[in-house]
Amino acid sequence: MNIKVTVIGGAGVPEPVKPTVLPGAARPVTAMPSVPASPVVAPPVFAASALPGVQRKPVEVPLAELVRRFPHVDTAALQRTQGVLAGVHAQSLDATGWLRFGMPEQEELAALIRQRLQLAQEATTRSVPQHLRRLHELLSDVLEALDGGFFRKPAAAVWAGHDAEVTQLEALLGASRAALSDQLQAIGLLQQPVQACGQRLEASALAAEYLLDHVGPETGGLLLARITSLTGSQAMLQEHRLHLEQDASRLQELMTWVQDGVLLKLPAVHAQLAGLASRPSETQRFLAAEKLHDLLQTLKRAL
């Protein structure tokens, strides 16, 4: 018996069922219509900014150029100047930055000057000259009494009134030797960084002079003010160096007068005056006066 297939609703032959593709299974290759490829868009390229204050390029100056600019300056100083310029980023400096140019070196000098003033105000530096002056006054009284005179007190009585204070001064001056030696050593330590500070001040001043020829008028005015200030600091450093030399010389003299004048000569004066009679002979008076005169001449140079 033949069976007749009836088509419902006018549908055509049913489409074949497409296979389901499971995850991980091989996907059948289906030919797709060709589509024009999209152009590849490159990321945007940003140009380097040339705005003032952004660049931080150091000032590189050949040594030969500095030699031409400063023909009378030695090579070592120009090399230090070259180093200062290499640390300057001119495009990134504002007015405040230019006004700070060379300021660290000036602050270093100010610190050195404060240290020297503090050392000069030490108690020993002020007390030793005062003790020497007082000792000179007391011994001068005794020498005048030895010269005699109708209205003068006897030299033995004058010495008896001064003996205790002279002994006290002798002890104080003897104890001051160690403190004077320590101060002299401290001054030597202060002299060491002066040269280095002077070299840095010179390099900064030369660098400012070089930059003055390569900047605009506004910055040039600021640099000119800094050059004037740095030049003044260089003069101040020379004055500071002279003060240190004078302080060292003064301390050396004080140590010499204390040691050679007081500690060596004063005991001989003590011995001569201790046996002085109330009515000394001419020989006693002469010997005592000679010892006193020698010591007083030494003390006078210390005053």
C-alpha positions in Angstrom: 0.0 0.0 0.0 1.3 3.4 -1.0 1.3 6.1 1.7 0.9 9.7 0.6 2.8 12.4 2.3 0.7 15.4 3.1 2.5 18.8 3.3 0.9 21.0 6.0 0.5 24.7 5.5 2.3 24.7 2.2 5.6 24.3 3.9 8.4 23.1 1.7 10.8 20.4 2.3 12.0 20.8 5.9 15.6 22.2 6.3 18.1 19.9 7.6 18.9 20.3 11.3 22.2 22.1 11.9 24.5 20.3 14.2 25.0 21.9 17.7 28.6 22.8 18.3 29.6 22.0 21.9 32.3 24.0 23.7 35.7 22.8 22.8 34.5 20.9 19.8 35.8 21.6 16.3 33.8 24.4 14.7 33.1 23.8 11.0 34.6 26.4 8.7 31.9 28.5 7.1 32.8 30.7 4.2 31.9 34.2 5.1 31.6 37.0 2.6 34.8 39.1 2.4 34.7 42.3 4.4 37.2 45.1 3.9 39.7 45.2 6.8 39.5 48.2 9.1 42.5 50.5 9.1 44.8 50.2 12.1 44.8 53.5 14.1 48.2 54.4 15.6 48.2 55.9 19.1 48.7 59.7 19.2 52.2 61.0 19.4 52.7 63.9 21.8 55.3 66.5 20.9 57.8 67.5 23.7 56.8 70.7 25.4 59.0 73.7 24.8 57.4 75.9 27.4 59.6 77.8 29.7 60.1 76.1 33.1 59.6 72.6 31.7 63.0 71.9 30.3 65.8 71.0 32.7 68.8 71.0 30.4 72.0 71.9 32.3 74.3 74.6 31.1 77.2 72.7 29.4 80.2 75.0 28.7 83.4 73.7 27.2 86.5 74.6 29.3 88.1 76.3 26.3 85.2 78.7 26.2 85.6 79.6 29.8 89.3 80.1 29.2 88.5 82.6 26.5 86.0 84.4 28.7 88.2 84.5 31.8 91.8 84.5 30.5 93.4 85.5 33.8 91.7 82.8 35.9 93.6 79.6 36.6 92.4 76.3 35.2 91.4 74.8 38.5 89.1 77.7 39.2 87.5 77.5 35.7 86.9 73.7 36.2 85.1 74.5 39.4 83.1 77.2 37.5 82.3 74.6 34.8 80.9 72.3 37.5 78.7 75.1 38.9 77.3 75.8 35.4 76.6 72.1 34.9 74.3 72.2 37.9 72.3 75.2 36.6 69.0 74.5 34.7 68.5 78.0 33.4 65.1 77.4 31.7 63.5 76.1 34.9 64.7 78.9 37.2 62.3 81.7 38.2 63.2 85.0 39.9 63.4 83.3 43.3 65.7 80.7 42.0 68.1 83.3 40.4 68.1 85.2 43.7 69.2 82.1 45.5 72.2 81.6 43.1 75.4 81.3 45.1 73.5 81.6 48.4 74.6 78.3 49.9 78.2 79.5 49.7 77.3 82.8 51.4 75.5 80.9 54.2 78.5 78.7 54.7 80.7 81.9 55.1 78.2 83.3 57.6 78.4 80.1 59.7 82.2 80.3 59.7 82.2 83.9 60.9 79.7 83.1 63.7 82.0 80.3 64.8 85.0 82.6 64.9 83.0 85.2 66.9 81.9 82.6 69.4 85.4 81.4 69.9 86.7 85.0 70.4 84.2 85.5 73.2 85.6 82.6 75.2 86.2 83.5 78.9 89.9 82.7 78.7 90.5 85.1 75.8 89.1 87.9 77.9 90.3 87.0 81.3 94.0 86.4 80.6 94.7 90.0 79.3 92.8 91.3 82.3 94.9 89.2 84.7 98.1 90.3 83.1 97.0 93.9 83.3 96.2 93.6 87.0 99.5 91.9 87.7 101.3 94.7 85.9 99.5 97.3 88.1 100.5 95.5 91.4 104.1 95.0 90.5 104.4 98.6 89.2 103.3 99.7 92.7 106.1 97.7 94.2 108.7 99.1 91.8 107.6 102.6 92.5 108.0 101.9 96.2 111.5 100.6 95.6 112.5 103.9 94.0 112.0 105.5 97.4 110.8 108.9 98.4 109.9 110.6 101.6 106.1 110.1 101.3 106.2 106.6 99.9 105.4 103.5 101.8 108.3 101.0 102.3 108.6 98.6 99.4 108.3 95.6 101.9 104.9 96.9 103.1 103.6 97.5 99.6 104.7 93.9 98.6 103.0 92.5 101.7 99.8 94.1 100.7 99.9 92.7 97.2 101.6 89.3 97.7 98.3 87.3 98.2 96.7 88.7 95.0 99.9 88.3 93.0 99.9 84.6 94.1 96.3 84.2 93.1 96.9 85.8 89.6 99.9 83.5 89.1 97.7 80.4 89.8 95.0 81.7 87.5 97.4 82.4 84.6 99.1 79.1 85.0 95.7 77.3 84.8 94.9 79.2 81.6 97.7 77.6 79.5 95.6 74.6 78.6 92.5 76.7 77.7 94.7 78.9 75.5 96.2 75.9 73.8 92.7 74.5 73.1 91.6 77.8 71.6 94.6 78.0 69.3 93.9 74.5 68.1 90.2 75.4 67.5 91.3 78.4 65.4 93.4 76.1 63.3 90.4 74.0 62.6 88.4 77.1 61.5 91.1 78.1 59.1 90.9 74.8 57.1 87.4 75.3 55.5 88.1 79.0 54.6 90.0 78.2 51.5 87.4 75.7 50.2 84.6 78.2 50.9 86.5 80.9 49.0 86.9 78.6 46.0 83.2 77.9 45.9 82.4 81.6 46.2 84.8 82.4 43.3 83.3 79.6 41.1 79.7 80.9 41.7 80.7 84.5 41.0 82.4 83.5 37.7 79.5 81.3 36.7 77.1 84.3 37.3 79.3 86.5 35.2 79.2 83.9 32.4 75.5 83.5 32.5 75.0 87.3 32.5 76.1 87.3 28.8 73.5 84.6 27.9 70.3 85.6 29.6 67.6 88.3 29.0 67.6 91.7 30.6 65.2 90.8 33.4 67.2 87.8 34.5 70.4 89.8 33.9 69.3 92.4 36.5 68.9 89.6 39.0 72.2 88.1 38.2 74.0 91.4 38.4 72.6 91.8 41.9 73.9 88.4 42.8 77.4 89.1 41.3 77.6 92.3 43.5 76.6 90.3 46.6 79.0 87.4 45.8 81.9 89.9 45.3 81.1 91.4 48.7 81.2 88.0 50.2 84.6 87.3 48.7 85.9 90.5 50.3 84.3 89.5 53.6 86.0 86.1 53.4 89.4 87.8 53.0 88.7 89.9 56.1 87.6 86.8 58.0 90.8 85.1 57.1 92.8 88.0 58.4 90.9 88.0 61.6 91.6 84.3 62.1 95.3 84.9 61.6 95.3 87.8 64.1 93.4 85.7 66.6 95.9 82.9 66.3 98.8 85.4 66.6 97.3 86.9 69.7 96.8 83.6 71.4 100.3 82.6 70.6 101.6 85.8 72.2 99.4 85.3 75.3 100.7 81.8 75.7 104.3 83.1 75.4 103.7 85.9 77.9 102.1 83.6 80.4 104.7 80.9 80.1 107.9 82.8 79.6 106.8 86.0 81.4 104.7 84.9 84.4 105.5 81.3 85.0 109.3 81.6 84.6 110.1 85.2 85.7 107.5 85.7 88.5 109.0 83.1 90.8 112.3 84.9 90.7 110.5 88.1 91.7 108.8 86.3 94.5 112.1 85.1 95.8 113.7 88.5 95.6 110.8 90.4 97.3 110.2 87.8 100.0 113.5 88.6 101.7 113.2 92.3 101.3 113.9 94.1 104.5 111.8 97.1 105.7 114.8 99.2 105.1 116.5 97.4 102.2 120.1 98.1 101.2 121.0 99.7 97.9 122.0 96.2 96.7 118.7 94.6 97.7 116.8 97.5 96.1 118.8 97.3 92.9 118.4 93.5 92.5 114.6 93.6 93.3 114.1 96.5 90.9 116.0 94.7 88.2 113.8 91.6 88.4 110.6 93.7 88.6 111.6 95.9 85.6 112.4 92.8 83.4 109.0 91.2 84.2 107.1 94.4 83.8 108.6 94.9 80.3 107.3 91.5 79.3 103.8 92.2 80.7 103.7 95.6 79.0 103.9 94.0 75.6 100.9 91.9 76.5 98.7 94.9 77.3 
